[in-house]
Amino acid sequence: MNADAYGLDRKVKITMAILFLPVTN
């Protein structure tokens, strides 16, 4: 996996965490 794909995947995970953590808590 190249660096761009890794960075994008990481951004998506962080964004999802920010969006969904307030919902689950």
PEWOUR-V738510 format. One record per residue. N is the residue number from 0. SS is DSSP state (~ for helix, > for strand, _ for the rest). Layout:
n=N ss=SS
n=N ss=SS
This chain:
n=0 ss=_
n=1 ss=_
n=2 ss=~
n=3 ss=~
n=4 ss=~
n=5 ss=~
n=6 ss=~
n=7 ss=~
n=8 ss=~
n=9 ss=~
n=10 ss=~
n=11 ss=~
n=12 ss=~
n=13 ss=~
n=14 ss=~
n=15 ss=~
n=16 ss=~
n=17 ss=~
n=18 ss=~
n=19 ss=~
n=20 ss=~
n=21 ss=~
n=22 ss=~
n=23 ss=~
n=24 ss=_
